[in-house]
């Protein structure tokens, strides 16, 4: 059999016909140029709305109150009389609601118009109260924080007094035992005197290390306004306006193409 007859016929792929729905980069550019008026209008509308919102938005500030937790001796160091996390939990679960109700009842209002958060920075002896509010609400924030801080201070003072009373009672009993040991003629009298003497010194140090809690500041206003800045709002509006302008141009072109198709049919 001849070589020419044994070879299968080769088929060349036919060129794919041009699809009417395919759009090139040039076509996309032409659409944007054609719809520039629509794009400009959408872009300016978004930016104008953002400007109105930004300049109508009231300036708010952060108001921070700081409470220093009462202290006591912890071994060779000075620690807190109570875990600051427990104070924060008590504020969240009880004092915040109590103070809010008191402020609303005094003013005859329904809502405060601002939020309250309590926290204790890690490895510190402080409890912070923070609220974000306008300058018009500064006095209300101060009143709310003041109620909570004084409630915490009263609790801490009561706890400190209990601790002081307990230590003083132990000290008094130890001193009496020390005097008795000094008058004792037993062989163990000297050891008892040394032991009780060390306990007296330790108890006196623990009493001297007791320090009351202090309100360091009440609703101190931040230097810079809080919240989203006007510049950031404007920047986001420019980006969003550009995106919506392009989308609007393509949507309008799509709607026009549909209308032309319906008329031709």
Backbone as CSV, one residue per row, in Angstrom:
resi,resn,N_x,N_y,N_z,CA_x,CA_y,CA_z,C_x,C_y,C_z
1,UNK,0.855,-1.182,0.000,0.000,0.000,0.000,0.891,1.232,0.000
2,UNK,0.519,2.230,-0.810,1.342,3.419,-0.928,1.318,4.224,0.352
3,UNK,2.427,4.951,0.541,2.546,5.772,1.774,1.511,6.876,1.804
4,UNK,1.166,7.375,0.605,0.192,8.479,0.557,-1.187,8.031,0.938
5,UNK,-1.490,6.730,0.580,-2.828,6.250,0.893,-2.959,5.799,2.343
6,UNK,-1.822,5.486,3.006,-1.883,5.005,4.389,-2.009,6.120,5.404
7,UNK,-1.675,7.298,5.013,-1.754,8.421,5.963,-3.175,8.942,6.040
8,UNK,-3.590,9.202,7.244,-4.931,9.753,7.449,-4.955,11.212,7.060
9,UNK,-6.039,11.673,6.567,-6.133,13.102,6.194,-6.037,13.986,7.441
10,UNK,-5.288,15.034,7.316,-5.117,15.985,8.429,-6.169,17.083,8.326
11,UNK,-6.771,17.395,9.489,-7.806,18.418,9.540,-7.274,19.614,10.305
12,UNK,-7.282,20.736,9.704,-6.863,21.966,10.369,-8.061,22.589,11.090
13,UNK,-7.830,23.008,12.364,-8.973,23.616,13.088,-9.408,24.901,12.409
14,UNK,-10.698,24.966,12.210,-11.250,26.177,11.606,-11.234,27.312,12.621
15,UNK,-10.995,28.501,12.167,-11.016,29.647,13.102,-12.388,29.827,13.727
16,UNK,-12.346,30.114,15.053,-13.610,30.275,15.781,-14.281,31.562,15.354
17,UNK,-15.544,31.479,15.026,-16.228,32.707,14.610,-16.286,33.705,15.755
18,UNK,-16.269,34.944,15.427,-16.304,36.026,16.424,-17.658,36.064,17.112
19,UNK,-17.656,36.061,18.408,-18.903,36.108,19.186,-19.296,37.554,19.427
20,UNK,-20.566,37.814,19.239,-21.036,39.198,19.397,-20.937,39.673,20.829
21,UNK,-20.968,38.743,21.807,-20.976,39.157,23.207,-19.582,39.334,23.783
22,UNK,-18.530,39.131,22.979,-17.178,39.337,23.463,-16.833,40.819,23.387
23,UNK,-16.260,41.350,24.478,-15.926,42.766,24.558,-14.437,42.881,24.812
24,UNK,-13.774,43.678,24.040,-12.346,43.886,24.203,-12.090,45.016,25.182
25,UNK,-10.827,45.188,25.517,-10.432,46.268,26.415,-10.744,47.623,25.802
26,UNK,-10.643,47.706,24.475,-10.971,48.963,23.787,-12.450,49.286,23.944
27,UNK,-13.288,48.243,23.814,-14.733,48.455,23.971,-15.058,48.946,25.383
28,UNK,-14.389,48.364,26.384,-14.624,48.795,27.761,-14.241,50.259,27.948
29,UNK,-13.117,50.622,27.362,-12.671,52.009,27.476,-13.654,52.957,26.789
30,UNK,-14.153,52.539,25.625,-15.122,53.370,24.907,-16.408,53.570,25.712
31,UNK,-16.815,52.507,26.437,-18.013,52.624,27.274,-17.800,53.666,28.357
32,UNK,-16.622,53.631,29.001,-16.338,54.592,30.071,-16.279,56.008,29.529
33,UNK,-15.685,56.170,28.345,-15.616,57.508,27.748,-17.006,57.995,27.367
34,UNK,-17.799,57.082,26.829,-19.150,57.438,26.394,-20.034,57.844,27.564
35,UNK,-19.839,57.206,28.720,-20.696,57.464,29.889,-20.005,58.350,30.922
36,UNK,-19.117,59.209,30.487,-18.355,60.013,31.453,-19.250,60.953,32.252
37,UNK,-20.308,61.446,31.646,-21.202,62.346,32.372,-21.896,61.616,33.513
38,UNK,-22.376,60.414,33.231,-23.021,59.608,34.278,-22.030,59.290,35.385
39,UNK,-20.815,58.900,35.004,-19.803,58.566,35.997,-19.464,59.771,36.870
40,UNK,-19.327,60.919,36.251,-19.025,62.133,37.014,-20.142,62.454,37.992
41,UNK,-21.385,62.300,37.537,-22.521,62.587,38.409,-22.590,61.664,39.604
42,UNK,-22.387,60.351,39.359,-22.421,59.381,40.458,-21.290,59.647,41.437
43,UNK,-20.094,59.907,40.893,-18.931,60.153,41.752,-19.146,61.387,42.629
44,UNK,-19.589,62.483,42.040,-19.804,63.714,42.806,-20.919,63.551,43.828
45,UNK,-21.935,62.773,43.485,-23.043,62.558,44.422,-22.567,61.811,45.667
46,UNK,-21.755,60.763,45.463,-21.253,59.992,46.601,-20.355,60.853,47.478
47,UNK,-19.458,61.604,46.852,-18.541,62.451,47.622,-19.310,63.531,48.370
48,UNK,-20.320,64.115,47.736,-21.116,65.167,48.388,-21.867,64.618,49.590
49,UNK,-22.437,63.421,49.444,-23.147,62.803,50.581,-22.176,62.547,51.732
50,UNK,-20.980,62.074,51.410,-19.978,61.812,52.445,-19.553,63.099,53.146
51,UNK,-19.398,64.179,52.378,-19.021,65.461,52.978,-20.106,65.967,53.919
52,UNK,-21.353,65.855,53.499,-22.461,66.295,54.356,-22.488,65.480,55.637
53,UNK,-22.309,64.157,55.508,-22.308,63.300,56.686,-21.146,63.623,57.612
54,UNK,-19.957,63.828,57.019,-18.759,64.069,57.832,-18.866,65.367,58.623
55,UNK,-19.369,66.423,57.992,-19.414,67.717,58.674,-20.638,67.873,59.566
56,UNK,-21.652,67.024,59.353,-22.806,67.054,60.252,-22.609,66.151,61.465
57,UNK,-21.616,65.285,61.377,-21.349,64.348,62.479,-20.711,65.098,63.640
58,UNK,-21.287,64.955,64.810,-20.760,65.634,65.994,-19.420,65.068,66.415
59,UNK,-18.603,65.913,67.020,-17.295,65.461,67.495,-17.461,64.765,68.843
60,UNK,-16.906,63.601,68.943,-16.974,62.849,70.199,-15.567,62.636,70.734
61,UNK,-15.480,62.482,72.056,-14.202,62.301,72.723,-14.279,61.097,73.644
62,UNK,-13.116,60.587,73.987,-13.040,59.526,74.993,-12.858,60.156,76.365
63,UNK,-13.637,59.681,77.331,-13.535,60.144,78.714,-13.103,58.954,79.570
64,UNK,-11.975,59.117,80.233,-11.362,58.010,80.964,-11.254,58.350,82.445
65,UNK,-11.681,57.405,83.276,-11.514,57.504,84.728,-10.609,56.366,85.179
66,UNK,-9.769,56.639,86.163,-8.796,55.652,86.631,-8.904,55.494,88.143
67,UNK,-9.007,54.270,88.590,-9.035,53.952,90.023,-7.844,53.069,90.344
68,UNK,-7.100,53.443,91.378,-5.958,52.643,91.833,-6.430,51.728,92.958
69,UNK,-6.254,50.430,92.769,-6.755,49.427,93.703,-5.966,49.486,95.008
70,UNK,-6.668,49.257,96.129,-6.023,49.223,97.441,-4.948,48.140,97.469
71,UNK,-3.924,48.358,98.299,-2.756,47.485,98.300,-2.552,46.822,99.660
72,UNK,-1.870,45.681,99.616,-1.490,44.970,100.816,-0.191,44.209,100.537
73,UNK,0.409,43.672,101.594,1.652,42.923,101.438,1.362,41.550,100.856
74,UNK,2.199,41.146,99.895,2.144,39.799,99.328,3.544,39.219,99.367
75,UNK,3.858,38.513,100.421,5.213,38.006,100.603,6.173,39.158,100.832
76,UNK,7.172,39.269,99.976,8.126,40.366,100.077,7.752,41.548,99.182
77,UNK,6.643,41.425,98.475,6.199,42.483,97.564,4.905,43.091,98.068
78,UNK,4.486,44.143,97.359,3.215,44.792,97.649,2.266,44.492,96.503
79,UNK,1.146,43.870,96.808,0.162,43.517,95.782,-1.170,44.186,96.054
80,UNK,-2.143,43.836,95.259,-3.472,44.427,95.400,-4.267,43.703,96.482
81,UNK,-5.090,44.462,97.158,-5.962,43.884,98.179,-7.001,42.963,97.543
82,UNK,-7.394,43.303,96.321,-8.389,42.513,95.590,-7.959,42.452,94.128
83,UNK,-8.216,41.326,93.500,-7.875,41.185,92.088,-8.643,42.221,91.266
84,UNK,-7.942,43.065,90.489,-8.645,44.072,89.688,-9.696,43.482,88.754
85,UNK,-9.479,42.254,88.279,-10.466,41.616,87.403,-11.788,41.405,88.124
86,UNK,-11.732,41.145,89.420,-12.970,40.990,90.191,-13.725,42.316,90.285
87,UNK,-12.995,43.406,90.410,-13.631,44.723,90.460,-14.304,45.031,89.131
88,UNK,-13.602,44.715,88.027,-14.179,44.945,86.701,-15.461,44.123,86.528
89,UNK,-15.438,42.882,86.959,-16.615,42.027,86.853,-17.772,42.575,87.677
90,UNK,-17.465,43.112,88.853,-18.512,43.689,89.705,-19.098,44.952,89.076
91,UNK,-18.256,45.732,88.424,-18.750,46.930,87.735,-19.682,46.543,86.604
92,UNK,-19.258,45.570,85.795,-20.070,45.152,84.640,-21.398,44.545,85.058
93,UNK,-21.373,43.768,86.124,-22.569,43.024,86.506,-23.501,43.787,87.444
94,UNK,-22.991,44.821,88.117,-23.821,45.466,89.133,-23.731,46.994,89.125
95,UNK,-22.542,47.522,89.326,-22.407,48.965,89.521,-22.810,49.774,88.294
96,UNK,-22.482,49.286,87.084,-22.808,50.040,85.872,-24.315,50.212,85.733
97,UNK,-25.056,49.133,85.943,-26.517,49.214,85.847,-27.093,50.094,86.950
98,UNK,-26.564,49.969,88.159,-27.055,50.773,89.275,-26.821,52.261,89.017
99,UNK,-25.619,52.600,88.549,-25.304,54.002,88.287,-26.124,54.556,87.123
100,UNK,-26.327,53.737,86.092,-27.120,54.175,84.935,-28.544,54.497,85.343
101,UNK,-29.138,53.629,86.140,-30.507,53.874,86.603,-30.594,55.155,87.438
102,UNK,-29.597,55.377,88.259,-29.599,56.572,89.107,-29.506,57.839,88.260
103,UNK,-28.626,57.838,87.264,-28.471,59.014,86.399,-29.744,59.261,85.603
104,UNK,-30.341,58.215,85.057,-31.564,58.378,84.258,-32.728,58.858,85.110
105,UNK,-32.830,58.364,86.336,-33.909,58.808,87.219,-33.741,60.276,87.607
106,UNK,-32.511,60.690,87.853,-32.273,62.091,88.206,-32.581,63.033,87.054
107,UNK,-32.316,62.596,85.822,-32.537,63.455,84.663,-33.903,63.249,84.024
108,UNK,-34.573,62.165,84.355,-35.844,61.853,83.713,-35.672,61.435,82.262
109,UNK,-34.546,60.818,81.938,-34.257,60.400,80.563,-34.503,58.908,80.403
110,UNK,-34.486,58.490,79.132,-34.683,57.082,78.816,-33.375,56.356,78.516
111,UNK,-32.457,57.063,77.871,-31.174,56.468,77.525,-30.045,57.442,77.822
112,UNK,-28.865,56.910,77.985,-27.704,57.752,78.256,-27.172,58.409,76.993
113,UNK,-27.148,57.674,75.892,-26.590,58.201,74.656,-25.116,57.891,74.493
114,UNK,-24.543,57.131,75.404,-23.145,56.717,75.304,-22.969,55.409,76.057
115,UNK,-21.870,54.733,75.762,-21.585,53.434,76.365,-20.515,53.574,77.452
116,UNK,-20.446,52.562,78.297,-19.453,52.507,79.362,-18.724,51.172,79.286
117,UNK,-17.410,51.213,79.391,-16.616,49.980,79.428,-15.629,50.065,80.576
118,UNK,-15.416,48.939,81.228,-14.469,48.855,82.345,-13.432,47.801,82.021
119,UNK,-12.180,48.090,82.352,-11.107,47.148,82.104,-9.972,47.390,83.083
120,UNK,-9.149,46.387,83.229,-7.941,46.499,84.037,-6.761,46.095,83.170
121,UNK,-5.895,47.034,82.780,-4.724,46.675,81.962,-3.901,45.596,82.649
122,UNK,-3.371,44.696,81.854,-2.635,43.550,82.392,-1.410,44.005,83.185
123,UNK,-1.191,43.329,84.305,-0.034,43.587,85.184,-0.024,45.009,85.738
124,UNK,-1.202,45.546,86.006,-1.298,46.866,86.639,-2.214,46.778,87.849
125,UNK,-2.230,47.861,88.622,-3.095,47.947,89.797,-4.212,48.957,89.572
126,UNK,-4.588,49.141,88.298,-5.582,50.144,87.948,-6.823,49.509,87.345
127,UNK,-7.948,50.190,87.550,-9.199,49.868,86.881,-9.630,51.111,86.121
128,UNK,-9.848,50.965,84.820,-10.177,52.104,83.967,-11.637,52.041,83.532
129,UNK,-12.291,53.194,83.578,-13.631,53.350,83.013,-13.508,54.239,81.789
130,UNK,-14.110,53.817,80.680,-14.006,54.570,79.427,-15.387,54.738,78.808
131,UNK,-15.656,55.971,78.342,-16.890,56.265,77.618,-16.560,57.181,76.457
132,UNK,-17.220,56.959,75.332,-17.074,57.840,74.169,-18.357,58.640,74.026
133,UNK,-18.246,59.958,74.109,-19.430,60.809,74.094,-19.071,62.183,73.554
134,UNK,-20.097,62.955,73.243,-19.887,64.323,72.780,-19.592,65.223,73.974
135,UNK,-19.143,66.434,73.682,-18.837,67.374,74.757,-20.095,67.774,75.524
136,UNK,-21.248,67.709,74.861,-22.508,68.044,75.550,-22.826,67.041,76.657
137,UNK,-22.338,65.810,76.512,-22.612,64.763,77.506,-21.478,64.604,78.508
138,UNK,-20.529,65.526,78.513,-19.361,65.390,79.385,-19.758,65.317,80.854
139,UNK,-20.691,66.183,81.286,-21.112,66.181,82.682,-21.852,64.906,83.056
140,UNK,-22.630,64.364,82.112,-23.340,63.113,82.390,-22.359,61.961,82.533
141,UNK,-21.340,61.957,81.675,-20.305,60.922,81.776,-19.598,61.028,83.116
142,UNK,-19.265,62.250,83.510,-18.575,62.443,84.784,-19.440,61.977,85.954
143,UNK,-20.723,62.288,85.891,-21.623,61.858,86.961,-21.719,60.349,87.057
144,UNK,-21.807,59.678,85.884,-21.902,58.223,85.877,-20.622,57.590,86.419
145,UNK,-19.485,58.065,85.936,-18.206,57.520,86.393,-18.011,57.763,87.886
146,UNK,-18.417,58.928,88.343,-18.220,59.278,89.752,-19.010,58.342,90.667
147,UNK,-20.236,58.010,90.266,-21.052,57.097,91.073,-20.385,55.731,91.173
148,UNK,-19.905,55.219,90.043,-19.282,53.898,90.027,-17.990,53.892,90.837
149,UNK,-17.162,54.924,90.645,-15.879,54.975,91.346,-16.069,55.056,92.854
150,UNK,-17.021,55.834,93.291,-17.261,55.948,94.731,-17.817,54.661,95.318
151,UNK,-18.616,53.941,94.540,-19.113,52.651,95.012,-17.965,51.652,95.162
152,UNK,-17.070,51.644,94.184,-15.897,50.767,94.266,-15.019,51.165,95.441
153,UNK,-14.839,52.464,95.640,-14.008,52.959,96.736,-14.581,52.561,98.095
154,UNK,-15.884,52.634,98.246,-16.520,52.231,99.510,-16.305,50.739,99.769
155,UNK,-16.457,49.935,98.719,-16.231,48.497,98.875,-14.790,48.213,99.290
156,UNK,-13.868,48.876,98.636,-12.459,48.666,98.934,-12.115,49.139,100.348
157,UNK,-12.684,50.267,100.750,-12.420,50.773,102.103,-12.928,49.793,103.150
158,UNK,-14.112,49.228,102.906,-14.662,48.245,103.848,-13.789,46.999,103.900
159,UNK,-13.336,46.542,102.744,-12.464,45.363,102.701,-11.128,45.648,103.376
160,UNK,-10.612,46.850,103.169,-9.338,47.228,103.789,-9.467,47.306,105.301
161,UNK,-10.586,47.829,105.760,-10.791,47.937,107.199,-10.906,46.563,107.842
162,UNK,-11.573,45.639,107.157,-11.651,44.273,107.670,-10.267,43.645,107.763
163,UNK,-9.471,43.872,106.732,-8.118,43.318,106.731,-7.270,43.942,107.831
164,UNK,-7.392,45.246,108.016,-6.627,45.924,109.057,-7.041,45.439,110.447
165,UNK,-8.344,45.299,110.667,-8.845,44.831,111.955,-8.341,43.426,112.249
166,UNK,-8.337,42.576,111.228,-7.867,41.200,111.413,-6.378,41.177,111.766
167,UNK,-5.578,41.980,111.053,-4.142,42.001,111.332,-3.845,42.590,112.709
168,UNK,-4.557,43.635,113.068,-4.333,44.243,114.383,-4.714,43.288,115.502
169,UNK,-5.792,42.512,115.293,-6.182,41.519,116.292,-5.103,40.439,116.427
170,UNK,-4.581,40.003,115.282,-3.504,39.008,115.329,-2.254,39.577,116.003
171,UNK,-1.988,40.844,115.721,-0.809,41.483,116.317,-0.948,41.575,117.824
172,UNK,-2.123,41.957,118.268,-2.350,42.085,119.709,-2.195,40.731,120.393
173,UNK,-2.758,39.686,119.785,-2.639,38.351,120.378,-1.187,37.872,120.381
174,UNK,-0.464,38.177,119.331,0.934,37.749,119.253,1.792,38.482,120.276
175,UNK,1.518,39.766,120.480,2.266,40.522,121.483,2.021,39.979,122.886
176,UNK,0.770,39.620,123.167,0.467,39.031,124.472,1.207,37.700,124.627
177,UNK,1.214,36.917,123.556,1.935,35.639,123.631,3.429,35.869,123.797
178,UNK,3.943,36.927,123.215,5.367,37.247,123.332,5.716,37.629,124.774
179,UNK,4.865,38.435,125.394,5.115,38.809,126.778,5.063,37.594,127.696
180,UNK,4.130,36.719,127.419,4.040,35.494,128.222,5.287,34.639,128.053
181,UNK,5.765,34.552,126.807,6.961,33.744,126.553,8.194,34.337,127.234
182,UNK,8.248,35.664,127.323,9.389,36.307,127.970,9.433,35.990,129.469
183,UNK,8.259,35.835,130.065,8.199,35.555,131.498,8.271,34.068,131.796
184,UNK,8.286,33.268,130.737,8.309,31.822,130.927,9.725,31.368,131.295
185,UNK,9.784,30.364,132.160,11.079,29.805,132.576,11.318,28.429,131.971
186,UNK,10.482,28.064,131.001,10.632,26.751,130.365,11.838,26.757,129.420
187,UNK,12.355,25.556,129.125,13.523,25.481,128.221,13.231,26.033,126.818
188,UNK,11.939,26.007,126.448,11.589,26.473,125.110,11.220,27.955,125.080
189,UNK,11.363,28.630,126.181,10.977,30.041,126.258,11.725,30.916,125.269
190,UNK,13.029,30.689,125.132,13.828,31.515,124.209,13.374,31.330,122.768
191,UNK,13.095,30.074,122.388,12.627,29.824,121.015,11.275,30.489,120.761
192,UNK,10.400,30.433,121.777,9.082,31.060,121.621,9.208,32.569,121.485
193,UNK,10.116,33.151,122.254,10.320,34.600,122.165,10.770,34.986,120.756
194,UNK,11.694,34.225,120.193,12.185,34.511,118.848,11.079,34.354,117.806
195,UNK,10.292,33.288,117.962,9.211,33.038,116.994,8.158,34.137,117.046
196,UNK,7.690,34.455,118.256,6.667,35.490,118.405,7.208,36.862,117.987
197,UNK,8.489,37.095,118.248,9.083,38.365,117.841,9.064,38.533,116.330
198,UNK,9.358,37.468,115.593,9.324,37.513,114.129,7.893,37.718,113.615
199,UNK,6.939,37.077,114.295,5.541,37.249,113.888,5.071,38.674,114.119
200,UNK,5.511,39.280,115.215,5.137,40.669,115.488,5.676,41.580,114.391
201,UNK,6.933,41.388,114.036,7.536,42.211,112.974,6.794,42.023,111.651
202,UNK,6.454,40.758,111.328,5.752,40.479,110.070,4.373,41.128,110.049
203,UNK,3.635,41.034,111.143,2.297,41.620,111.206,2.355,43.144,111.142
204,UNK,3.334,43.731,111.809,3.474,45.184,111.750,3.801,45.649,110.332
205,UNK,4.598,44.889,109.614,4.903,45.232,108.229,3.658,45.115,107.348
206,UNK,2.883,44.064,107.577,1.664,43.887,106.786,0.683,45.043,107.024
207,UNK,0.597,45.498,108.255,-0.288,46.629,108.555,0.226,47.902,107.893
208,UNK,1.530,48.086,107.923,2.104,49.301,107.330,1.976,49.301,105.812
209,UNK,1.885,48.121,105.202,1.775,48.040,103.752,0.349,48.241,103.253
210,UNK,-0.614,48.290,104.151,-1.997,48.509,103.728,-2.170,49.947,103.230
211,UNK,-2.651,50.097,102.015,-2.883,51.418,101.443,-4.276,51.464,100.826
212,UNK,-4.983,52.545,101.087,-6.333,52.692,100.568,-6.309,52.867,99.049
213,UNK,-7.420,52.477,98.424,-7.570,52.731,96.999,-7.773,54.223,96.752
214,UNK,-7.407,54.667,95.556,-7.495,56.090,95.229,-8.125,56.279,93.855
215,UNK,-8.942,57.322,93.741,-9.484,57.729,92.449,-8.479,58.685,91.820
216,UNK,-7.775,58.211,90.814,-6.714,59.007,90.203,-7.259,60.125,89.327
217,UNK,-8.306,59.830,88.556,-8.924,60.852,87.695,-10.359,60.461,87.400
218,UNK,-11.180,61.461,87.092,-12.589,61.219,86.811,-12.937,61.839,85.455
219,UNK,-13.305,60.981,84.499,-13.801,61.409,83.181,-12.906,62.466,82.549
220,UNK,-11.628,62.164,82.441,-10.697,63.072,81.774,-10.879,62.968,80.266
221,UNK,-11.074,64.101,79.609,-11.345,64.122,78.171,-10.060,63.918,77.365
222,UNK,-10.162,63.135,76.309,-9.013,62.915,75.434,-8.677,64.185,74.667
223,UNK,-7.412,64.305,74.274,-6.968,65.499,73.555,-7.534,65.512,72.135
224,UNK,-7.462,64.374,71.461,-7.952,64.272,70.092,-9.352,63.665,70.086
225,UNK,-10.205,64.076,69.126,-11.537,63.477,69.012,-11.439,61.989,68.732
226,UNK,-12.415,61.255,69.189,-12.466,59.813,68.951,-13.339,59.518,67.738
227,UNK,-13.333,58.273,67.323,-14.164,57.869,66.199,-13.473,58.074,64.863
228,UNK,-14.246,57.886,63.787,-13.713,57.996,62.427,-13.475,59.451,62.060
229,UNK,-12.301,59.748,61.538,-11.975,61.124,61.179,-12.647,61.514,59.870
230,UNK,-12.815,62.825,59.666,-13.433,63.331,58.439,-12.583,62.996,57.224
231,UNK,-11.254,63.030,57.388,-10.372,62.721,56.262,-10.547,61.271,55.807
232,UNK,-10.698,60.345,56.761,-10.893,58.946,56.405,-12.230,58.740,55.701
233,UNK,-13.272,59.422,56.182,-14.587,59.311,55.539,-14.510,59.804,54.102
234,UNK,-13.825,60.926,53.886,-13.694,61.466,52.537,-12.899,60.523,51.636
235,UNK,-11.828,59.936,52.171,-11.024,59.003,51.379,-11.841,57.775,50.975
236,UNK,-12.615,57.244,51.907,-13.464,56.096,51.592,-14.531,56.463,50.576
237,UNK,-15.057,57.698,50.677,-16.078,58.147,49.729,-15.507,58.247,48.321
238,UNK,-14.266,58.715,48.200,-13.635,58.821,46.880,-13.470,57.435,46.254
239,UNK,-13.005,56.472,47.048,-12.839,55.110,46.531,-14.182,54.503,46.152
240,UNK,-15.156,54.628,47.049,-16.475,54.062,46.787,-17.151,54.768,45.614
241,UNK,-16.994,56.089,45.535,-17.586,56.831,44.423,-17.017,56.398,43.088
242,UNK,-15.687,56.186,43.021,-15.078,55.716,41.775,-15.591,54.349,41.367
243,UNK,-15.728,53.438,42.337,-16.219,52.087,42.027,-17.664,52.129,41.538
244,UNK,-18.517,52.869,42.231,-19.932,52.953,41.840,-20.106,53.661,40.508
245,UNK,-19.232,54.628,40.216,-19.320,55.335,38.941,-19.060,54.385,37.781
246,UNK,-18.033,53.534,37.909,-17.727,52.558,36.857,-18.858,51.543,36.714
247,UNK,-19.364,51.071,37.842,-20.476,50.104,37.798,-21.696,50.723,37.139
248,UNK,-21.994,51.976,37.474,-23.152,52.652,36.884,-23.010,52.787,35.375
249,UNK,-21.786,53.066,34.914,-21.566,53.208,33.470,-21.844,51.897,32.749
250,UNK,-21.344,50.790,33.273,-21.577,49.499,32.630,-23.043,49.076,32.718
251,UNK,-23.684,49.367,33.836,-25.103,49.032,33.968,-25.946,49.816,32.974
252,UNK,-25.617,51.087,32.784,-26.351,51.895,31.820,-26.135,51.390,30.398
253,UNK,-24.878,51.021,30.088,-24.596,50.484,28.760,-25.320,49.163,28.541
254,UNK,-25.369,48.339,29.583,-26.089,47.065,29.482,-27.580,47.310,29.252
255,UNK,-28.153,48.249,29.976,-29.572,48.554,29.806,-29.857,49.089,28.404
256,UNK,-28.940,49.918,27.878,-29.129,50.452,26.525,-29.058,49.344,25.482
257,UNK,-28.122,48.412,25.675,-27.989,47.294,24.729,-29.239,46.421,24.740
258,UNK,-29.801,46.197,25.897,-31.037,45.392,26.001,-32.188,46.092,25.285
259,UNK,-32.274,47.405,25.484,-33.343,48.161,24.827,-33.211,48.122,23.286
260,UNK,-31.960,48.250,22.808,-31.742,48.180,21.360,-32.089,46.817,20.809
261,UNK,-31.754,45.784,21.576,-32.067,44.422,21.141,-33.555,44.188,21.061
262,UNK,-34.299,44.703,22.048,-35.743,44.537,22.042,-36.385,45.277,20.875
263,UNK,-35.869,46.463,20.554,-36.430,47.231,19.430,-36.141,46.559,18.086
264,UNK,-34.922,45.995,17.970,-34.578,45.337,16.699,-35.372,44.079,16.465
265,UNK,-35.753,43.401,17.564,-36.549,42.181,17.427,-38.009,42.508,17.142
